């Protein structure tokens, strides 16, 4: 949980749209005894007082701040996302599917390898005078027009598209992009490891041999010339010291946001400001103070979660009181006291020293955590107090009120859920390696200390407990974006991407990786035991997700919430790194961002990859990547010369002035606000921002609450004779939940 300094951090894109109902999924995570004296003693005391040059490889694998926040602006794509009916074919070259893609790509790769290993002497081929003159003239023209390009790595689509535009490739015939001999002998599945899909070409052997002769002729002219355009996805292949300053390169020298701790630092940049960046709070611990901050966050989250459990139980007709209960009722008062202290700290900036000092009050907090754990695990857990309606009414009213107040100071209240689960990640590893999910504080601290946390090997991040589920399974999105400038920031979002599924149904009770980690490498292991409704490759195109959203009555959320929200988060991250980026003119780079969508359709940025995998590990990626690479050329070559050129599916993120009059506080369920508008399209995009601190109206509100409580108690006393005070009566609960004055 964050303090008031983090309150203004929350700013989430939201547009009201018609015919949309936000469903609220409520996870029913059900809830050893210890002696009671410590917490009870605390209560007795406290209530009286009232908280980093290309080299050929023969391996089998060839892949792998701004001046002030006042300038942070609303972001919008230049055009809308076209519906499936307007897109036509997804790939104009070929269509692959799960059953044929490996064999099709392998056949194409074998054909290419075979052509590149042909013995040209056996063909008796030579370039006649006309062909030799043509190649020479074309090459000299390219030198004059500065149209010499190089591709470092295996990206045949880039080479083809550049040649189609009159560019000439500078390519050393003795240094091929892949080991052709190896791939001629490899098994079909090895095609998954090449850097990008091969071209499916109908060229014959004679033509292929002739093309090689032409390339060799060009090389004799170009070998001592500088390239004007270099496409590469691994920056270690670039000899930056010998580059011509006018050479365009597809790598940026430095960007901190591609490490987990670096991205967390970007989030910290906006800590005291309203921002469009939605990023689960995390702790990159560098000192004892960092550990203390995490413990405070952990404990506060547990306290708030306890309030949620109590309120949720009462609102769902669950009896939480019993004379034989296994949780002391004093826990409720202890939680309320701690939350009051938390709110007081946010309001006045002061609190007791060492209030959250886990070391000094270890036994007290251990006792609380035992009972809290029982609440989220034991479905039969109850508080040891005889059921009395007035008691239930009082507990519900106060806990509900405290929750409403806490929301103002906990911007990520919605994603926290109730189990206080955190995710521990290595700061540099990817593909799900070394990740741990846990709700045990001691286990998390042990993991951090064992890894020598002070060298920043791990970060701890709050796990999003309320993700959008498709067929009961968790999903996340891989969003490609292209940065063509950092001063000022110019970023292009790709309108297609892929959706990754977890193989098994979501549950916060089971921490297995097949349920919670959607990385392709991990989920490949569980395809055979996946939920039968999940696609075979555990992957969708964006268009399939959009279709699903329409089917569930959410036809507007992609265009109005999800895609714009991802665009704004990416722009905010780039803005936060403008002061630290070692930017070089004439550079651009493709990145891959991972987003998780919450059940109320808000995209949260999880991480950004500097070398997003373009290897055809699934048919979905095999179909998308050729189109993506083609469109990169459109933006970096065509658009560079002509601002009206086609940019394919890339859309430029355009900053606009932020409209302060549109700022509102986001509700847990945006549909509540939707119902209050006669025409949702009459107003511009509305943002949710962190609310102001408690004002002088605080005391008045408290007085009103107390007055309402008193009136309700009088009503209950008048009806007491009509029912058994010890019996659970549903109609009274209906009256309680219908009392709007309390909330």
Buried (B, 14 or more C-beta within 10 A) or exposed (E): BBBBEBBBBBBBBBBBBEEBEBEEEEBEBBBEEBEBEBBBEBBEEBEEEEBEEBEBEEEEEBBEEBEEBEEBBBBBBEEBBEBBEEBEEBBEBBEBEBEEBBEBBBBBBBBBBBBBEBEEEEBEBEBEEEBBEBBBEBBEEBBEEBBBBBBBBBBBBBBBBBEEBEBBBBBBEEEBBBBBEBBEEBEBEBBBBBBBBBBBBEEEEEEBBBEBBBBBBBBEBBEEBBBBBBBBBBBEBBEEEEBBEEBBBBBBBEBBBBBBBBBBBBBBBBBBBBBBBBBBBBBBBEEEEBBBBBBBBBBBBBBBBBBBBBBBBBBEEBEBBBEEBBBBBBBBBBBBBBBBBBBBBBBEEEBEEEBBBBEEBEEBBBBBBEBBBBBBBBEEBBBBBEBEBEBBBBBBBBBBBBBEBBBBBBBBBBBBBBBBBBBBBBBBEBBBEBBBBBBBBEEBBEBBEEBEBBEBBBBBBBBBBBBBBBBBBBBBBBBBBBBBBBEEBBBBBBBBBBBBBBBBBBBBEEBEBBBBBBBBEBBBEBBEEBBEEBBEBBBBBBBBBBBBBBEEEBBBBBBBBBBBBBBBBBBBBBBBBBEBBEBBEBBBBBBBBBBBBBBBBBBBBBBBBBBBBBBBBBBBBBBBBBBBBBBBBBBBBBBBEEEEEEBBBBBBBBBEEBBEEBBEBBBEBBBEBBEEBEEBEEEEBBBBBBBEBBEEEEEEBEEEBEEBBEEBBEEBEEEEEEEEEEEBBEEBBEBBBEBEEBE
